[in-house]
Amino acid sequence: MQNIIFPLLLQIPTNAPNPGDSGTVDLSEPFDLIVFIILPIVFVILYFIWKRNKKRDRE
């Protein structure tokens, strides 16, 4: 078992960011607020407007 785990541990890069190193989203920062809250809401609204206009064009 140790012969399998040790080579796998050697493959983890030391200076590269790992998925486990990421923290939580800090919504007090403007960039995080815009990217994770405002942009998805805008995209959903624009999608529904696009679908409604596409449906009206067919009729």
N, CA and C of each residue as an Amber inpcrd file, in Angstrom:
protein
   177
   0.8270000  -1.1910000   0.0000000   0.0000000   0.0000000   0.0000000
   0.8720000   1.2550000   0.0000000   1.9320000   1.2420000   0.7710000
   2.8130000   2.4020000   0.8430000   3.5340000   2.6210000  -0.4890000
   3.7830000   1.5480000  -1.2060000   4.4390000   1.6600000  -2.5110000
   3.5490000   2.3590000  -3.5320000   2.2520000   2.3330000  -3.3290000
   1.3230000   2.9880000  -4.2470000   1.1500000   4.4550000  -3.8790000
   1.0270000   4.7690000  -2.6030000   0.7430000   6.1280000  -2.1590000
   1.9430000   7.0550000  -2.3200000   3.1320000   6.6010000  -2.0380000
   4.3110000   7.4590000  -2.0790000   4.5680000   8.0500000  -3.4760000
   4.5140000   7.2660000  -4.5630000   4.7020000   7.8770000  -5.8950000
   3.6090000   8.8860000  -6.2400000   2.4040000   8.6720000  -5.7390000
   1.3310000   9.6220000  -5.9990000   1.5800000  10.9430000  -5.2750000
   2.1220000  10.8960000  -4.0860000   2.4230000  12.1170000  -3.3490000
   3.5560000  12.9010000  -3.9920000   4.4590000  12.2420000  -4.6510000
   5.5540000  12.9310000  -5.3240000   5.0840000  13.7200000  -6.5360000
   3.9170000  13.4170000  -7.0590000   3.4170000  14.0850000  -8.2540000
   2.6900000  15.3820000  -7.9410000   2.4160000  15.6900000  -6.6960000
   1.7240000  16.9240000  -6.3410000   2.7090000  18.0820000  -6.4440000
   2.4240000  19.0890000  -7.2880000   3.3400000  20.2210000  -7.4150000
   3.3320000  21.0650000  -6.1430000   4.4840000  21.6070000  -5.7930000
   4.5890000  22.3420000  -4.5340000   4.1970000  23.8000000  -4.6690000
   4.5390000  24.4680000  -5.7790000   4.2680000  25.8960000  -5.9000000
   3.0300000  26.2160000  -6.7180000   2.3570000  25.2350000  -7.2220000
   1.1550000  25.4580000  -8.0200000  -0.0690000  25.4960000  -7.0970000
  -1.0760000  26.3090000  -7.4540000  -2.2870000  26.3280000  -6.6340000
  -3.0650000  25.0210000  -6.7710000  -3.5170000  24.5020000  -5.6630000
  -4.3040000  23.2760000  -5.6340000  -5.7550000  23.6170000  -5.3520000
  -6.7010000  22.7890000  -5.7840000  -8.1030000  23.0820000  -5.5130000
  -8.4170000  23.1780000  -4.0210000  -7.6870000  22.4610000  -3.1980000
  -7.9260000  22.5220000  -1.7600000  -7.4250000  23.7950000  -1.1070000
  -6.5870000  24.5550000  -1.8140000  -6.0410000  25.7860000  -1.2620000
  -6.9790000  26.9750000  -1.4020000  -7.9930000  26.8650000  -2.2460000
  -8.8780000  28.0070000  -2.4680000  -9.7610000  28.2320000  -1.2510000
  -9.9950000  29.4910000  -0.9720000 -10.8230000  29.8540000   0.1710000
 -12.2570000  30.0950000  -0.2470000 -13.0010000  30.6970000   0.6380000
 -14.3890000  31.0040000   0.3420000 -14.4790000  32.2920000  -0.4570000
 -15.6290000  32.5400000  -1.0110000 -15.8590000  33.7580000  -1.7740000
 -16.1290000  34.8840000  -0.7870000 -15.3630000  35.9630000  -0.9100000
 -15.5200000  37.1150000  -0.0260000 -16.3620000  38.1590000  -0.7540000
 -17.6530000  38.2500000  -0.3970000 -18.5560000  39.1490000  -1.0970000
 -18.3680000  40.6040000  -0.7030000 -17.4590000  40.9010000   0.2000000
 -17.1880000  42.2940000   0.5250000 -16.2540000  42.9190000  -0.5100000
 -15.6100000  42.0910000  -1.3350000 -14.7660000  42.6080000  -2.4050000
 -15.6190000  42.8310000  -3.6480000 -15.4670000  43.9800000  -4.3030000
 -16.3160000  44.2920000  -5.4690000 -16.1640000  43.2880000  -6.6190000
 -14.9530000  42.8180000  -6.8790000 -14.7520000  41.8670000  -7.9740000
 -15.5390000  40.5830000  -7.7330000 -15.4570000  40.0310000  -6.5420000
 -16.1860000  38.8000000  -6.2270000 -17.6940000  39.0190000  -6.3020000
 -18.1560000  40.1520000  -5.8510000 -19.5810000  40.4610000  -5.8930000
 -20.0710000  40.5360000  -7.3400000 -19.3100000  41.1990000  -8.1850000
 -19.7130000  41.3340000  -9.5850000 -19.6760000  39.9900000 -10.2970000
 -18.6030000  39.2250000 -10.1080000 -18.4270000  37.9730000 -10.8540000
 -19.3900000  36.8870000 -10.3880000 -19.6240000  36.7740000  -9.0980000
 -20.4030000  35.6460000  -8.5810000 -21.8720000  35.9540000  -8.3200000
 -22.2620000  37.2270000  -8.2880000 -23.6570000  37.5620000  -8.0200000
 -24.2800000  38.3280000  -9.1860000 -23.6950000  39.4440000  -9.5570000
 -24.3240000  40.3340000 -10.5200000 -24.2890000  39.7580000 -11.9380000
 -23.1360000  39.2880000 -12.3980000 -23.0530000  38.7570000 -13.7610000
 -23.9650000  37.5570000 -14.0050000 -24.0420000  36.5720000 -13.1010000
 -24.9900000  35.4720000 -13.3590000 -26.4430000  35.9380000 -13.4350000
 -26.8280000  36.9000000 -12.6010000 -28.1940000  37.4200000 -12.6550000
 -28.4390000  38.1220000 -13.9820000 -27.4770000  38.9230000 -14.4330000
 -27.6090000  39.6160000 -15.7130000 -27.7080000  38.6190000 -16.8560000
 -26.9010000  37.5660000 -16.8340000 -26.9460000  36.5640000 -17.8980000
 -28.2900000  35.8350000 -17.9300000 -28.8490000  35.5280000 -16.7790000
 -30.1490000  34.8500000 -16.7420000 -31.2320000  35.7680000 -17.2930000
 -31.2150000  37.0240000 -16.9060000 -32.2100000  37.9770000 -17.4080000
 -32.0790000  38.1370000 -18.9210000 -30.8440000  38.2980000 -19.4050000
 -30.6420000  38.4320000 -20.8430000 -31.0610000  37.1750000 -21.6000000
 -30.8810000  36.0170000 -21.0090000 -31.3050000  34.7710000 -21.6500000
 -32.8210000  34.7360000 -21.8130000 -33.5420000  35.1010000 -20.7660000
 -35.0050000  35.0780000 -20.8560000 -35.5220000  36.1370000 -21.8300000
 -34.8790000  37.2820000 -21.8950000 -35.2650000  38.3010000 -22.8670000
 -35.0020000  37.7950000 -24.2830000 -33.8700000  37.1490000 -24.4990000
 -33.5430000  36.6010000 -25.8050000 -34.5530000  35.5260000 -26.2280000
 -34.9010000  34.6350000 -25.2920000 -35.8710000  33.5780000 -25.5980000
 -37.2340000  34.1700000 -25.9310000 -37.6570000  35.2030000 -25.1940000
 -38.9530000  35.8260000 -25.4420000 -38.9680000  36.4890000 -26.8220000
 -37.8890000  37.1800000 -27.1670000 -37.8170000  37.8230000 -28.4730000
 -37.7630000  36.7920000 -29.6000000 -37.0870000  35.6970000 -29.3630000
 -37.0150000  34.6340000 -30.3750000 -38.3930000  34.0190000 -30.5790000
 -39.1390000  33.8600000 -29.5100000 -40.4880000  33.2840000 -29.6120000
 -41.4180000  34.2440000 -30.3350000 -41.2910000  35.5300000 -30.0830000
 -42.1360000  36.5340000 -30.7660000 -41.8170000  36.5950000 -32.2560000
 -40.5710000  36.3990000 -32.6240000 -40.2000000  36.4360000 -34.0360000
 -40.8150000  35.2790000 -34.8170000 -41.0030000  34.1540000 -34.1760000
 -41.6130000  32.9810000 -34.8400000 -43.0840000  33.2160000 -35.1080000
 -43.7530000  33.9400000 -34.2350000 -45.2130000  34.1320000 -34.3780000
 -45.5500000  35.1900000 -35.3350000
